[in-house]
Amino acid sequence: SQTIHQWPATLVQPVGSPLSLECTVEGTSNPNLYWYRQAAGRGLQLLFYSVGIGQISSEVPQNLSASRPQDRQFILSSKKLLLSDSGFYLCAWSLKLNTEAFFGQGTRLTVV
Amino acid sequence: AQTVTQSQPEMSVQEAETVTLSCTYDTSESDYYLFWYKQPPSRQMILVIRQEAYKQQNATENRFSVNFQKAAKSFSLKISDSQLGDAAMYFCAYRSLAGKSTFGDGTTLTVKP
C-alpha cells in the first residue's frame, strides 16, 4: 500500500533562517506531488505541484521554492524565512491528475 | 482562475439528523473534478467523496452524497444519519485537468449529541 511521510511535524525557526521540509511517498511510481499551505481557519493554498522529476509548477510567487530530486521525494525550501511564512504545510500525492490526493500529516511551521 | 466558495463558515447538526454543506465554484473549463475533504482536529486531510464533472450521476459513499449541479456550478455535500465522528472541518476542492487544485475556506461542522 502507498504511504506518505512528511517531516518534521512541528518546527520553530527564526526569521532569516533557511527551511527544508521533506516529503516522501512509498508504494507507487511517478506520483503527482503537491505542497500546500493552510493558514489558520482557512482552506488550502496550492504552492507547488510536480508531475515528474525536475518538473515543478509554482502557483504563488513567494519566498519559497520546491524541488523534486527523486521520483518520490518532494522538498520545500526557503533561503531566508519571513514571519509571513508561518503556517501549516501539507504535502500530498495523487496517482493521476484526476484522482484524489492523499495527504501527509503536515508540518506546523512557526517563524519567530 | 478558478474559485471555490463555501458560504457557511459553521454548521451544526443533531446526531442522527441530516445536514447539507454548500459549495459553489467558478470555472471556464468544461471538464474537471470536484472533491470533498474532511479535516478533523488532528489536521489530517481525508477524502470524503469525489465527482467527475462529465458524470451526471451524483456520487455516493455510504452516508455521504453530493448534489452536483454543473450548470449552476454547485457541489453540495449531504451527510445522513450524522455521527459524532463526523465533526470536523469540511473542504470543497476543485481540480482542473492540468492538476491545479483550488480549495474553499471550509465549513466547520459540529455534531450535537
Chai-1 contact restraints between the chains, C-beta under 6 A:
chainA,res_idxA,chainB,res_idxB,connection_type,confidence,min_distance_angstrom,max_distance_angstrom,comment,restraint_id
A,N32,B,G99,contact,1.0,0.0,6.0,A-B,restraint_1
A,R42,B,D105,contact,1.0,0.0,6.0,A-B,restraint_2
A,G43,B,F91,contact,1.0,0.0,6.0,A-B,restraint_3
A,G43,B,F103,contact,1.0,0.0,6.0,A-B,restraint_4
A,G43,B,G104,contact,1.0,0.0,6.0,A-B,restraint_5
A,G43,B,D105,contact,1.0,0.0,6.0,A-B,restraint_6
A,G43,B,G106,contact,1.0,0.0,6.0,A-B,restraint_7
A,L44,B,F103,contact,1.0,0.0,6.0,A-B,restraint_8
A,L46,B,S101,contact,1.0,0.0,6.0,A-B,restraint_9
A,Y49,B,G99,contact,1.0,0.0,6.0,A-B,restraint_10
A,L97,B,G99,contact,1.0,0.0,6.0,A-B,restraint_11
A,N98,B,Y33,contact,1.0,0.0,6.0,A-B,restraint_12
A,E100,B,F35,contact,1.0,0.0,6.0,A-B,restraint_13
A,E100,B,L47,contact,1.0,0.0,6.0,A-B,restraint_14
A,E100,B,R50,contact,1.0,0.0,6.0,A-B,restraint_15
A,F103,B,M45,contact,1.0,0.0,6.0,A-B,restraint_16
A,G106,B,R43,contact,1.0,0.0,6.0,A-B,restraint_17
